[in-house]
């Protein structure tokens, strides 16, 4: 299953739907995780933390919404 995580768009919402640790758990279970480019930046996570555990960085939220089976957001 493809799980997509776009950036949060609500003002002053600095969290992200999946931390690198939670994304790693899902990837270990056989899922594909798509993270929007710099989606975790405001939460203190960089792209490398996601790619190092096997997540894929996607440039546009539109691509996540088109490709993912499930969308994971905070709000």
PDB file of N, CA, C, O and CB in Angstrom:
ATOM      1  N   UNK A   1       0.839  -1.166   0.000  1.00  0.00           N
ATOM      2  CA  UNK A   1       0.000   0.000   0.000  1.00  0.00           C
ATOM      3  C   UNK A   1       0.892   1.240   0.000  1.00  0.00           C
ATOM      4  O   UNK A   1       1.923   1.264   0.672  1.00  0.00           O
ATOM      5  CB  UNK A   1      -0.959  -0.008   1.212  1.00  0.00           C
ATOM      6  N   UNK A   2       0.502   2.259  -0.744  1.00  0.00           N
ATOM      7  CA  UNK A   2       1.224   3.535  -0.776  1.00  0.00           C
ATOM      8  C   UNK A   2       0.567   4.504   0.206  1.00  0.00           C
ATOM      9  O   UNK A   2      -0.626   4.793   0.117  1.00  0.00           O
ATOM     10  CB  UNK A   2       1.242   4.136  -2.221  1.00  0.00           C
ATOM     11  N   UNK A   3       1.373   4.994   1.137  1.00  0.00           N
ATOM     12  CA  UNK A   3       0.902   5.937   2.143  1.00  0.00           C
ATOM     13  C   UNK A   3       1.564   7.272   1.868  1.00  0.00           C
ATOM     14  O   UNK A   3       2.791   7.379   1.875  1.00  0.00           O
ATOM     15  CB  UNK A   3       1.209   5.438   3.594  1.00  0.00           C
ATOM     16  N   UNK A   4       0.748   8.293   1.624  1.00  0.00           N
ATOM     17  CA  UNK A   4       1.268   9.606   1.286  1.00  0.00           C
ATOM     18  C   UNK A   4       1.148  10.587   2.426  1.00  0.00           C
ATOM     19  O   UNK A   4       0.152  10.606   3.150  1.00  0.00           O
ATOM     20  CB  UNK A   4       0.563  10.143   0.089  1.00  0.00           C
ATOM     21  N   UNK A   5       2.190  11.412   2.578  1.00  0.00           N
ATOM     22  CA  UNK A   5       2.218  12.406   3.650  1.00  0.00           C
ATOM     23  C   UNK A   5       2.567  13.770   3.052  1.00  0.00           C
ATOM     24  O   UNK A   5       3.741  14.067   2.832  1.00  0.00           O
ATOM     25  CB  UNK A   5       3.245  12.006   4.762  1.00  0.00           C
ATOM     26  N   UNK A   6       1.551  14.602   2.789  1.00  0.00           N
ATOM     27  CA  UNK A   6       1.826  15.955   2.300  1.00  0.00           C
ATOM     28  C   UNK A   6       2.179  16.889   3.455  1.00  0.00           C
ATOM     29  O   UNK A   6       1.984  16.555   4.623  1.00  0.00           O
ATOM     30  CB  UNK A   6       0.615  16.504   1.526  1.00  0.00           C
ATOM     31  N   UNK A   7       2.701  18.062   3.107  1.00  0.00           N
ATOM     32  CA  UNK A   7       2.943  19.096   4.117  1.00  0.00           C
ATOM     33  C   UNK A   7       1.605  19.536   4.686  1.00  0.00           C
ATOM     34  O   UNK A   7       0.584  19.508   3.999  1.00  0.00           O
ATOM     35  CB  UNK A   7       3.721  20.313   3.516  1.00  0.00           C
ATOM     36  N   UNK A   8       1.622  19.934   5.926  1.00  0.00           N
ATOM     37  CA  UNK A   8       0.416  20.513   6.526  1.00  0.00           C
ATOM     38  C   UNK A   8       0.247  21.929   5.988  1.00  0.00           C
ATOM     39  O   UNK A   8       1.228  22.655   5.824  1.00  0.00           O
ATOM     40  CB  UNK A   8       0.500  20.513   8.095  1.00  0.00           C
ATOM     41  N   UNK A   9      -0.992  22.320   5.714  1.00  0.00           N
ATOM     42  CA  UNK A   9      -1.229  23.636   5.135  1.00  0.00           C
ATOM     43  C   UNK A   9      -1.909  24.606   6.098  1.00  0.00           C
ATOM     44  O   UNK A   9      -2.022  25.795   5.802  1.00  0.00           O
ATOM     45  CB  UNK A   9      -2.062  23.495   3.898  1.00  0.00           C
ATOM     46  N   UNK A  10      -2.351  24.119   7.223  1.00  0.00           N
ATOM     47  CA  UNK A  10      -2.977  24.993   8.203  1.00  0.00           C
ATOM     48  C   UNK A  10      -1.906  25.920   8.792  1.00  0.00           C
ATOM     49  O   UNK A  10      -0.816  25.458   9.129  1.00  0.00           O
ATOM     50  CB  UNK A  10      -3.683  24.161   9.326  1.00  0.00           C
ATOM     51  N   UNK A  11      -2.204  27.227   8.921  1.00  0.00           N
ATOM     52  CA  UNK A  11      -1.226  28.160   9.500  1.00  0.00           C
ATOM     53  C   UNK A  11      -0.766  27.713  10.885  1.00  0.00           C
ATOM     54  O   UNK A  11      -1.567  27.270  11.707  1.00  0.00           O
ATOM     55  CB  UNK A  11      -1.824  29.566   9.584  1.00  0.00           C
ATOM     56  N   UNK A  12       0.511  27.835  11.121  1.00  0.00           N
ATOM     57  CA  UNK A  12       1.167  27.502  12.385  1.00  0.00           C
ATOM     58  C   UNK A  12       1.047  26.036  12.786  1.00  0.00           C
ATOM     59  O   UNK A  12       1.189  25.704  13.963  1.00  0.00           O
ATOM     60  CB  UNK A  12       0.601  28.347  13.470  1.00  0.00           C
ATOM     61  N   UNK A  13       0.792  25.169  11.837  1.00  0.00           N
ATOM     62  CA  UNK A  13       0.798  23.723  12.100  1.00  0.00           C
ATOM     63  C   UNK A  13       2.166  23.202  11.678  1.00  0.00           C
ATOM     64  O   UNK A  13       2.456  23.105  10.485  1.00  0.00           O
ATOM     65  CB  UNK A  13      -0.375  22.972  11.327  1.00  0.00           C
ATOM     66  N   UNK A  14       3.000  22.870  12.647  1.00  0.00           N
ATOM     67  CA  UNK A  14       4.381  22.497  12.372  1.00  0.00           C
ATOM     68  C   UNK A  14       4.616  20.993  12.420  1.00  0.00           C
ATOM     69  O   UNK A  14       5.733  20.534  12.178  1.00  0.00           O
ATOM     70  CB  UNK A  14       5.291  23.175  13.348  1.00  0.00           C
ATOM     71  N   UNK A  15       3.594  20.234  12.724  1.00  0.00           N
ATOM     72  CA  UNK A  15       3.759  18.776  12.791  1.00  0.00           C
ATOM     73  C   UNK A  15       3.654  18.172  11.390  1.00  0.00           C
ATOM     74  O   UNK A  15       3.284  18.847  10.429  1.00  0.00           O
ATOM     75  CB  UNK A  15       2.696  18.143  13.733  1.00  0.00           C
ATOM     76  N   UNK A  16       3.988  16.887  11.301  1.00  0.00           N
ATOM     77  CA  UNK A  16       3.845  16.133  10.057  1.00  0.00           C
ATOM     78  C   UNK A  16       3.136  14.822  10.393  1.00  0.00           C
ATOM     79  O   UNK A  16       3.227  14.328  11.516  1.00  0.00           O
ATOM     80  CB  UNK A  16       5.245  15.871   9.370  1.00  0.00           C
ATOM     81  N   UNK A  17       2.435  14.271   9.415  1.00  0.00           N
ATOM     82  CA  UNK A  17       1.624  13.080   9.629  1.00  0.00           C
ATOM     83  C   UNK A  17       2.398  11.843  10.059  1.00  0.00           C
ATOM     84  O   UNK A  17       1.856  11.003  10.777  1.00  0.00           O
ATOM     85  CB  UNK A  17       0.888  12.772   8.397  1.00  0.00           C
ATOM     86  N   UNK A  18       3.645  11.712   9.640  1.00  0.00           N
ATOM     87  CA  UNK A  18       4.487  10.571  10.037  1.00  0.00           C
ATOM     88  C   UNK A  18       5.891  11.053  10.359  1.00  0.00           C
ATOM     89  O   UNK A  18       6.496  11.788   9.579  1.00  0.00           O
ATOM     90  CB  UNK A  18       4.532   9.496   8.919  1.00  0.00           C
ATOM     91  N   UNK A  19       6.399  10.645  11.488  1.00  0.00           N
ATOM     92  CA  UNK A  19       7.805  10.895  11.816  1.00  0.00           C
ATOM     93  C   UNK A  19       8.651   9.869  11.060  1.00  0.00           C
ATOM     94  O   UNK A  19       8.108   8.886  10.555  1.00  0.00           O
ATOM     95  CB  UNK A  19       8.060  10.812  13.375  1.00  0.00           C
ATOM     96  N   UNK A  20       9.958  10.074  10.972  1.00  0.00           N
ATOM     97  CA  UNK A  20      10.792   9.042  10.350  1.00  0.00           C
ATOM     98  C   UNK A  20      10.648   7.675  11.028  1.00  0.00           C
ATOM     99  O   UNK A  20      10.652   6.651  10.346  1.00  0.00           O
ATOM    100  CB  UNK A  20      12.247   9.473  10.380  1.00  0.00           C
ATOM    101  N   UNK A  21      10.523   7.645  12.345  1.00  0.00           N
ATOM    102  CA  UNK A  21      10.366   6.361  13.046  1.00  0.00           C
ATOM    103  C   UNK A  21       9.071   5.656  12.671  1.00  0.00           C
ATOM    104  O   UNK A  21       9.061   4.447  12.441  1.00  0.00           O
ATOM    105  CB  UNK A  21      10.409   6.576  14.552  1.00  0.00           C
ATOM    106  N   UNK A  22       7.976   6.412  12.608  1.00  0.00           N
ATOM    107  CA  UNK A  22       6.701   5.780  12.245  1.00  0.00           C
ATOM    108  C   UNK A  22       6.694   5.375  10.779  1.00  0.00           C
ATOM    109  O   UNK A  22       6.109   4.351  10.424  1.00  0.00           O
ATOM    110  CB  UNK A  22       5.528   6.728  12.534  1.00  0.00           C
ATOM    111  N   UNK A  23       7.334   6.160   9.927  1.00  0.00           N
ATOM    112  CA  UNK A  23       7.451   5.785   8.510  1.00  0.00           C
ATOM    113  C   UNK A  23       8.274   4.500   8.372  1.00  0.00           C
ATOM    114  O   UNK A  23       7.952   3.642   7.550  1.00  0.00           O
ATOM    115  CB  UNK A  23       8.104   6.936   7.688  1.00  0.00           C
ATOM    116  N   UNK A  24       9.321   4.371   9.165  1.00  0.00           N
ATOM    117  CA  UNK A  24      10.165   3.169   9.128  1.00  0.00           C
ATOM    118  C   UNK A  24       9.358   1.930   9.502  1.00  0.00           C
ATOM    119  O   UNK A  24       9.518   0.878   8.883  1.00  0.00           O
ATOM    120  CB  UNK A  24      11.369   3.323  10.081  1.00  0.00           C
ATOM    121  N   UNK A  25       8.504   2.043  10.495  1.00  0.00           N
ATOM    122  CA  UNK A  25       7.656   0.920  10.901  1.00  0.00           C
ATOM    123  C   UNK A  25       6.756   0.484   9.752  1.00  0.00           C
ATOM    124  O   UNK A  25       6.610  -0.710   9.491  1.00  0.00           O
ATOM    125  CB  UNK A  25       6.806   1.299  12.125  1.00  0.00           C
ATOM    126  N   UNK A  26       6.158   1.446   9.071  1.00  0.00           N
ATOM    127  CA  UNK A  26       5.280   1.123   7.938  1.00  0.00           C
ATOM    128  C   UNK A  26       6.052   0.517   6.778  1.00  0.00           C
ATOM    129  O   UNK A  26       5.582  -0.426   6.143  1.00  0.00           O
ATOM    130  CB  UNK A  26       4.545   2.369   7.466  1.00  0.00           C
ATOM    131  N   UNK A  27       7.230   1.049   6.499  1.00  0.00           N
ATOM    132  CA  UNK A  27       8.068   0.513   5.421  1.00  0.00           C
ATOM    133  C   UNK A  27       8.508  -0.909   5.750  1.00  0.00           C
ATOM    134  O   UNK A  27       8.533  -1.770   4.872  1.00  0.00           O
ATOM    135  CB  UNK A  27       9.302   1.415   5.186  1.00  0.00           C
ATOM    136  N   UNK A  28       8.853  -1.157   7.007  1.00  0.00           N
ATOM    137  CA  UNK A  28       9.245  -2.502   7.435  1.00  0.00           C
ATOM    138  C   UNK A  28       8.109  -3.507   7.277  1.00  0.00           C
ATOM    139  O   UNK A  28       8.342  -4.703   7.105  1.00  0.00           O
ATOM    140  CB  UNK A  28       9.707  -2.476   8.883  1.00  0.00           C
ATOM    141  N   UNK A  29       6.882  -3.007   7.336  1.00  0.00           N
ATOM    142  CA  UNK A  29       5.707  -3.874   7.169  1.00  0.00           C
ATOM    143  C   UNK A  29       5.337  -4.057   5.693  1.00  0.00           C
ATOM    144  O   UNK A  29       4.343  -4.707   5.370  1.00  0.00           O
ATOM    145  CB  UNK A  29       4.512  -3.293   7.932  1.00  0.00           C
ATOM    146  N   UNK A  30       6.146  -3.478   4.806  1.00  0.00           N
ATOM    147  CA  UNK A  30       5.938  -3.687   3.381  1.00  0.00           C
ATOM    148  C   UNK A  30       5.213  -2.575   2.644  1.00  0.00           C
ATOM    149  O   UNK A  30       4.895  -2.720   1.464  1.00  0.00           O
ATOM    150  CB  UNK A  30       5.200  -4.920   3.193  1.00  0.00           C
ATOM    151  N   UNK A  31       4.951  -1.483   3.316  1.00  0.00           N
ATOM    152  CA  UNK A  31       4.264  -0.362   2.682  1.00  0.00           C
ATOM    153  C   UNK A  31       5.269   0.587   2.045  1.00  0.00           C
ATOM    154  O   UNK A  31       6.441   0.608   2.420  1.00  0.00           O
ATOM    155  CB  UNK A  31       3.395   0.388   3.702  1.00  0.00           C
ATOM    156  N   UNK A  32       4.803   1.369   1.081  1.00  0.00           N
ATOM    157  CA  UNK A  32       5.604   2.413   0.465  1.00  0.00           C
ATOM    158  C   UNK A  32       5.146   3.739   1.066  1.00  0.00           C
ATOM    159  O   UNK A  32       3.946   4.003   1.155  1.00  0.00           O
ATOM    160  CB  UNK A  32       5.466   2.405  -1.107  1.00  0.00           C
ATOM    161  N   UNK A  33       6.104   4.573   1.478  1.00  0.00           N
ATOM    162  CA  UNK A  33       5.766   5.855   2.092  1.00  0.00           C
ATOM    163  C   UNK A  33       6.284   6.984   1.210  1.00  0.00           C
ATOM    164  O   UNK A  33       7.460   7.024   0.847  1.00  0.00           O
ATOM    165  CB  UNK A  33       6.356   5.960   3.526  1.00  0.00           C
ATOM    166  N   UNK A  34       5.378   7.902   0.874  1.00  0.00           N
ATOM    167  CA  UNK A  34       5.691   9.065   0.060  1.00  0.00           C
ATOM    168  C   UNK A  34       5.594  10.306   0.933  1.00  0.00           C
ATOM    169  O   UNK A  34       4.546  10.567   1.524  1.00  0.00           O
ATOM    170  CB  UNK A  34       4.742   9.168  -1.167  1.00  0.00           C
ATOM    171  N   UNK A  35       6.666  11.066   1.019  1.00  0.00           N
ATOM    172  CA  UNK A  35       6.714  12.274   1.840  1.00  0.00           C
ATOM    173  C   UNK A  35       6.899  13.475   0.914  1.00  0.00           C
ATOM    174  O   UNK A  35       7.757  13.451   0.032  1.00  0.00           O
ATOM    175  CB  UNK A  35       7.868  12.197   2.904  1.00  0.00           C
ATOM    176  N   UNK A  36       6.102  14.521   1.110  1.00  0.00           N
ATOM    177  CA  UNK A  36       6.290  15.723   0.300  1.00  0.00           C
ATOM    178  C   UNK A  36       7.635  16.362   0.638  1.00  0.00           C
ATOM    179  O   UNK A  36       8.044  16.384   1.798  1.00  0.00           O
ATOM    180  CB  UNK A  36       5.133  16.732   0.529  1.00  0.00           C
ATOM    181  N   UNK A  37       8.307  16.872  -0.368  1.00  0.00           N
ATOM    182  CA  UNK A  37       9.607  17.507  -0.208  1.00  0.00           C
ATOM    183  C   UNK A  37       9.572  18.547   0.912  1.00  0.00           C
ATOM    184  O   UNK A  37       8.750  19.463   0.900  1.00  0.00           O
ATOM    185  CB  UNK A  37      10.047  18.156  -1.523  1.00  0.00           C
ATOM    186  N   UNK A  38      10.463  18.393   1.861  1.00  0.00           N
ATOM    187  CA  UNK A  38      10.593  19.259   3.038  1.00  0.00           C
ATOM    188  C   UNK A  38       9.334  19.264   3.903  1.00  0.00           C
ATOM    189  O   UNK A  38       9.086  20.213   4.647  1.00  0.00           O
ATOM    190  CB  UNK A  38      10.913  20.677   2.603  1.00  0.00           C
ATOM    191  N   UNK A  39       8.555  18.214   3.800  1.00  0.00           N
ATOM    192  CA  UNK A  39       7.329  18.120   4.581  1.00  0.00           C
ATOM    193  C   UNK A  39       7.563  18.077   6.080  1.00  0.00           C
ATOM    194  O   UNK A  39       6.730  18.560   6.848  1.00  0.00           O
ATOM    195  CB  UNK A  39       6.568  16.912   4.171  1.00  0.00           C
ATOM    196  N   UNK A  40       8.665  17.515   6.505  1.00  0.00           N
ATOM    197  CA  UNK A  40       8.953  17.416   7.934  1.00  0.00           C
ATOM    198  C   UNK A  40       9.833  18.518   8.470  1.00  0.00           C
ATOM    199  O   UNK A  40      10.167  18.525   9.655  1.00  0.00           O
ATOM    200  CB  UNK A  40       9.588  16.120   8.221  1.00  0.00           C
ATOM    201  N   UNK A  41      10.217  19.453   7.613  1.00  0.00           N
ATOM    202  CA  UNK A  41      11.179  20.489   8.007  1.00  0.00           C
ATOM    203  C   UNK A  41      10.756  21.249   9.262  1.00  0.00           C
ATOM    204  O   UNK A  41      11.546  21.398  10.194  1.00  0.00           O
ATOM    205  CB  UNK A  41      11.371  21.467   6.870  1.00  0.00           C
ATOM    206  N   UNK A  42       9.526  21.725   9.289  1.00  0.00           N
ATOM    207  CA  UNK A  42       9.077  22.517  10.446  1.00  0.00           C
ATOM    208  C   UNK A  42       8.913  21.674  11.705  1.00  0.00           C
ATOM    209  O   UNK A  42       8.839  22.214  12.809  1.00  0.00           O
ATOM    210  CB  UNK A  42       7.762  23.203  10.126  1.00  0.00           C
ATOM    211  N   UNK A  43       8.858  20.369  11.549  1.00  0.00           N
ATOM    212  CA  UNK A  43       8.775  19.476  12.707  1.00  0.00           C
ATOM    213  C   UNK A  43      10.161  19.008  13.151  1.00  0.00           C
ATOM    214  O   UNK A  43      10.289  18.254  14.116  1.00  0.00           O
ATOM    215  CB  UNK A  43       7.893  18.266  12.381  1.00  0.00           C
ATOM    216  N   UNK A  44      11.201  19.461  12.438  1.00  0.00           N
ATOM    217  CA  UNK A  44      12.570  19.110  12.811  1.00  0.00           C
ATOM    218  C   UNK A  44      13.127  17.893  12.097  1.00  0.00           C
ATOM    219  O   UNK A  44      14.142  17.342  12.522  1.00  0.00           O
ATOM    220  CB  UNK A  44      12.635  18.876  14.266  1.00  0.00           C
ATOM    221  N   UNK A  45      12.477  17.458  11.008  1.00  0.00           N
ATOM    222  CA  UNK A  45      12.940  16.296  10.253  1.00  0.00           C
ATOM    223  C   UNK A  45      13.314  16.735   8.839  1.00  0.00           C
ATOM    224  O   UNK A  45      12.559  17.455   8.186  1.00  0.00           O
ATOM    225  CB  UNK A  45      11.850  15.183  10.216  1.00  0.00           C
ATOM    226  N   UNK A  46      14.485  16.297   8.370  1.00  0.00           N
ATOM    227  CA  UNK A  46      14.867  16.646   6.998  1.00  0.00           C
ATOM    228  C   UNK A  46      14.615  15.473   6.063  1.00  0.00           C
ATOM    229  O   UNK A  46      14.353  14.353   6.502  1.00  0.00           O
ATOM    230  CB  UNK A  46      16.348  17.070   6.933  1.00  0.00           C
ATOM    231  N   UNK A  47      14.700  15.751   4.768  1.00  0.00           N
ATOM    232  CA  UNK A  47      14.441  14.716   3.767  1.00  0.00           C
ATOM    233  C   UNK A  47      15.330  13.491   3.960  1.00  0.00           C
ATOM    234  O   UNK A  47      14.874  12.362   3.776  1.00  0.00           O
ATOM    235  CB  UNK A  47      14.644  15.280   2.371  1.00  0.00           C
ATOM    236  N   UNK A  48      16.582  13.697   4.325  1.00  0.00           N
ATOM    237  CA  UNK A  48      17.530  12.592   4.492  1.00  0.00           C
ATOM    238  C   UNK A  48      17.069  11.607   5.560  1.00  0.00           C
ATOM    239  O   UNK A  48      17.291  10.404   5.426  1.00  0.00           O
ATOM    240  CB  UNK A  48      18.908  13.132   4.851  1.00  0.00           C
ATOM    241  N   UNK A  49      16.442  12.094   6.601  1.00  0.00           N
ATOM    242  CA  UNK A  49      15.950  11.193   7.654  1.00  0.00           C
ATOM    243  C   UNK A  49      14.875  10.254   7.101  1.00  0.00           C
ATOM    244  O   UNK A  49      14.748   9.118   7.558  1.00  0.00           O
ATOM    245  CB  UNK A  49      15.385  12.007   8.845  1.00  0.00           C
ATOM    246  N   UNK A  50      14.118  10.717   6.140  1.00  0.00           N
ATOM    247  CA  UNK A  50      13.093   9.876   5.525  1.00  0.00           C
ATOM    248  C   UNK A  50      13.687   8.962   4.457  1.00  0.00           C
ATOM    249  O   UNK A  50      13.360   7.777   4.401  1.00  0.00           O
ATOM    250  CB  UNK A  50      11.993  10.743   4.917  1.00  0.00           C
ATOM    251  N   UNK A  51      14.547   9.500   3.622  1.00  0.00           N
ATOM    252  CA  UNK A  51      15.105   8.662   2.551  1.00  0.00           C
ATOM    253  C   UNK A  51      16.029   7.583   3.105  1.00  0.00           C
ATOM    254  O   UNK A  51      16.137   6.505   2.521  1.00  0.00           O
ATOM    255  CB  UNK A  51      15.866   9.526   1.543  1.00  0.00           C
ATOM    256  N   UNK A  52      16.693   7.858   4.219  1.00  0.00           N
ATOM    257  CA  UNK A  52      17.613   6.860   4.789  1.00  0.00           C
ATOM    258  C   UNK A  52      16.882   5.621   5.310  1.00  0.00           C
ATOM    259  O   UNK A  52      17.492   4.565   5.476  1.00  0.00           O
ATOM    260  CB  UNK A  52      18.422   7.486   5.920  1.00  0.00           C
ATOM    261  N   UNK A  53      15.580   5.747   5.568  1.00  0.00           N
ATOM    262  CA  UNK A  53      14.817   4.583   6.043  1.00  0.00           C
ATOM    263  C   UNK A  53      13.952   3.986   4.927  1.00  0.00           C
ATOM    264  O   UNK A  53      13.207   3.032   5.150  1.00  0.00           O
ATOM    265  CB  UNK A  53      13.930   4.981   7.237  1.00  0.00           C
ATOM    266  N   UNK A  54      14.064   4.565   3.721  1.00  0.00           N
ATOM    267  CA  UNK A  54      13.381   3.978   2.573  1.00  0.00           C
ATOM    268  C   UNK A  54      12.161   4.720   2.063  1.00  0.00           C
ATOM    269  O   UNK A  54      11.517   4.262   1.119  1.00  0.00           O
ATOM    270  CB  UNK A  54      12.982   2.630   2.908  1.00  0.00           C
ATOM    271  N   UNK A  55      11.826   5.856   2.661  1.00  0.00           N
ATOM    272  CA  UNK A  55      10.703   6.651   2.156  1.00  0.00           C
ATOM    273  C   UNK A  55      11.127   7.362   0.877  1.00  0.00           C
ATOM    274  O   UNK A  55      12.313   7.583   0.634  1.00  0.00           O
ATOM    275  CB  UNK A  55      10.219   7.680   3.224  1.00  0.00           C
ATOM    276  N   UNK A  56      10.145   7.713   0.075  1.00  0.00           N
ATOM    277  CA  UNK A  56      10.408   8.439  -1.165  1.00  0.00           C
ATOM    278  C   UNK A  56       9.950   9.878  -1.008  1.00  0.00           C
ATOM    279  O   UNK A  56       8.872  10.142  -0.475  1.00  0.00           O
ATOM    280  CB  UNK A  56       9.699   7.766  -2.369  1.00  0.00           C
ATOM    281  N   UNK A  57      10.770  10.801  -1.474  1.00  0.00           N
ATOM    282  CA  UNK A  57      10.434  12.223  -1.429  1.00  0.00           C
ATOM    283  C   UNK A  57       9.743  12.590  -2.740  1.00  0.00           C
ATOM    284  O   UNK A  57      10.225  12.263  -3.825  1.00  0.00           O
ATOM    285  CB  UNK A  57      11.712  13.108  -1.196  1.00  0.00           C
ATOM    286  N   UNK A  58       8.610  13.273  -2.620  1.00  0.00           N
ATOM    287  CA  UNK A  58       7.810  13.679  -3.782  1.00  0.00           C
ATOM    288  C   UNK A  58       7.757  15.202  -3.798  1.00  0.00           C
ATOM    289  O   UNK A  58       7.529  15.829  -2.763  1.00  0.00           O
ATOM    290  CB  UNK A  58       6.358  13.058  -3.737  1.00  0.00           C
ATOM    291  N   UNK A  59       7.966  15.796  -4.964  1.00  0.00           N
ATOM    292  CA  UNK A  59       8.053  17.252  -5.064  1.00  0.00           C
ATOM    293  C   UNK A  59       6.742  17.979  -4.822  1.00  0.00           C
ATOM    294  O   UNK A  59       6.744  19.045  -4.207  1.00  0.00           O
ATOM    295  CB  UNK A  59       8.563  17.621  -6.402  1.00  0.00           C
ATOM    296  N   UNK A  60       5.636  17.441  -5.280  1.00  0.00           N
ATOM    297  CA  UNK A  60       4.364  18.164  -5.194  1.00  0.00           C
ATOM    298  C   UNK A  60       3.316  17.356  -4.441  1.00  0.00           C
ATOM    299  O   UNK A  60       3.224  16.138  -4.591  1.00  0.00           O
ATOM    300  CB  UNK A  60       3.849  18.506  -6.594  1.00  0.00           C
ATOM    301  N   UNK A  61       2.529  18.053  -3.629  1.00  0.00           N
ATOM    302  CA  UNK A  61       1.435  17.398  -2.908  1.00  0.00           C
ATOM    303  C   UNK A  61       0.464  16.760  -3.890  1.00  0.00           C
ATOM    304  O   UNK A  61      -0.095  15.700  -3.611  1.00  0.00           O
ATOM    305  CB  UNK A  61       0.696  18.405  -2.003  1.00  0.00           C
ATOM    306  N   UNK A  62       0.261  17.391  -5.023  1.00  0.00           N
ATOM    307  CA  UNK A  62      -0.652  16.864  -6.045  1.00  0.00           C
ATOM    308  C   UNK A  62      -0.273  15.435  -6.441  1.00  0.00           C
ATOM    309  O   UNK A  62      -1.141  14.584  -6.635  1.00  0.00           O
ATOM    310  CB  UNK A  62      -0.646  17.773  -7.288  1.00  0.00           C
ATOM    311  N   UNK A  63       1.032  15.185  -6.558  1.00  0.00           N
ATOM    312  CA  UNK A  63       1.493  13.833  -6.917  1.00  0.00           C
ATOM    313  C   UNK A  63       1.201  12.831  -5.815  1.00  0.00           C
ATOM    314  O   UNK A  63       0.884  11.675  -6.092  1.00  0.00           O
ATOM    315  CB  UNK A  63       2.989  13.843  -7.217  1.00  0.00           C
ATOM    316  N   UNK A  64       1.304  13.265  -4.572  1.00  0.00           N
ATOM    317  CA  UNK A  64       0.977  12.379  -3.456  1.00  0.00           C
ATOM    318  C   UNK A  64      -0.503  12.018  -3.502  1.00  0.00           C
ATOM    319  O   UNK A  64      -0.868  10.851  -3.365  1.00  0.00           O
ATOM    320  CB  UNK A  64       1.333  13.042  -2.103  1.00  0.00           C
ATOM    321  N   UNK A  65      -1.350  13.021  -3.696  1.00  0.00           N
ATOM    322  CA  UNK A  65      -2.789  12.770  -3.734  1.00  0.00           C
ATOM    323  C   UNK A  65      -3.178  11.877  -4.912  1.00  0.00           C
ATOM    324  O   UNK A  65      -4.132  11.106  -4.814  1.00  0.00           O
ATOM    325  CB  UNK A  65      -3.548  14.088  -3.809  1.00  0.00           C
ATOM    326  N   UNK A  66      -2.455  11.975  -6.013  1.00  0.00           N
ATOM    327  CA  UNK A  66      -2.745  11.142  -7.186  1.00  0.00           C
ATOM    328  C   UNK A  66      -2.233   9.718  -7.048  1.00  0.00           C
ATOM    329  O   UNK A  66      -2.849   8.789  -7.571  1.00  0.00           O
ATOM    330  CB  UNK A  66      -2.145  11.765  -8.416  1.00  0.00           C
ATOM    331  N   UNK A  67      -1.104   9.528  -6.343  1.00  0.00           N
ATOM    332  CA  UNK A  67      -0.443   8.224  -6.315  1.00  0.00           C
ATOM    333  C   UNK A  67      -0.724   7.376  -5.076  1.00  0.00           C
ATOM    334  O   UNK A  67      -0.687   6.148  -5.149  1.00  0.00           O
ATOM    335  CB  UNK A  67       1.013   8.422  -6.430  1.00  0.00           C
ATOM    336  N   UNK A  68      -1.001   8.011  -3.948  1.00  0.00           N
ATOM    337  CA  UNK A  68      -1.130   7.269  -2.695  1.00  0.00           C
ATOM    338  C   UNK A  68      -2.501   6.601  -2.551  1.00  0.00           C
ATOM    339  O   UNK A  68      -3.513   7.097  -3.048  1.00  0.00           O
ATOM    340  CB  UNK A  68      -0.886   8.199  -1.518  1.00  0.00           C
ATOM    341  N   UNK A  69      -2.499   5.467  -1.858  1.00  0.00           N
ATOM    342  CA  UNK A  69      -3.745   4.779  -1.523  1.00  0.00           C
ATOM    343  C   UNK A  69      -4.388   5.400  -0.281  1.00  0.00           C
ATOM    344  O   UNK A  69      -5.612   5.431  -0.150  1.00  0.00           O
ATOM    345  CB  UNK A  69      -3.486   3.276  -1.295  1.00  0.00           C
ATOM    346  N   UNK A  70      -3.539   5.894   0.627  1.00  0.00           N
ATOM    347  CA  UNK A  70      -3.985   6.509   1.868  1.00  0.00           C
ATOM    348  C   UNK A  70      -3.194   7.798   2.063  1.00  0.00           C
ATOM    349  O   UNK A  70      -1.996   7.841   1.781  1.00  0.00           O
ATOM    350  CB  UNK A  70      -3.803   5.538   3.087  1.00  0.00           C
ATOM    351  N   UNK A  71      -3.851   8.837   2.539  1.00  0.00           N
ATOM    352  CA  UNK A  71      -3.194  10.099   2.852  1.00  0.00           C
ATOM    353  C   UNK A  71      -3.185  10.254   4.378  1.00  0.00           C
ATOM    354  O   UNK A  71      -4.223  10.121   5.026  1.00  0.00           O
ATOM    355  CB  UNK A  71      -3.920  11.314   2.152  1.00  0.00           C
ATOM    356  N   UNK A  72      -2.024  10.532   4.934  1.00  0.00           N
ATOM    357  CA  UNK A  72      -1.873  10.701   6.389  1.00  0.00           C
ATOM    358  C   UNK A  72      -1.505  12.154   6.669  1.00  0.00           C
ATOM    359  O   UNK A  72      -0.444  12.628   6.265  1.00  0.00           O
ATOM    360  CB  UNK A  72      -0.781   9.725   6.971  1.00  0.00           C
ATOM    361  N   UNK A  73      -2.396  12.850   7.365  1.00  0.00           N
ATOM    362  CA  UNK A  73      -2.157  14.238   7.756  1.00  0.00           C
ATOM    363  C   UNK A  73      -2.454  14.401   9.240  1.00  0.00           C
ATOM    364  O   UNK A  73      -3.048  13.523   9.865  1.00  0.00           O
ATOM    365  CB  UNK A  73      -3.023  15.211   6.912  1.00  0.00           C
ATOM    366  N   UNK A  74      -2.038  15.523   9.792  1.00  0.00           N
ATOM    367  CA  UNK A  74      -2.294  15.810  11.197  1.00  0.00           C
ATOM    368  C   UNK A  74      -3.691  16.379  11.359  1.00  0.00           C
ATOM    369  O   UNK A  74      -4.456  15.919  12.206  1.00  0.00           O
ATOM    370  CB  UNK A  74      -1.245  16.785  11.760  1.00  0.00           C
ATOM    371  N   UNK A  75      -4.031  17.382  10.548  1.00  0.00           N
ATOM    372  CA  UNK A  75      -5.336  18.048  10.667  1.00  0.00           C
ATOM    373  C   UNK A  75      -6.170  17.790   9.442  1.00  0.00           C
ATOM    374  O   UNK A  75      -7.302  18.266   9.354  1.00  0.00           O
ATOM    375  CB  UNK A  75      -5.170  19.555  10.878  1.00  0.00           C
TER     376      UNK A  75
END
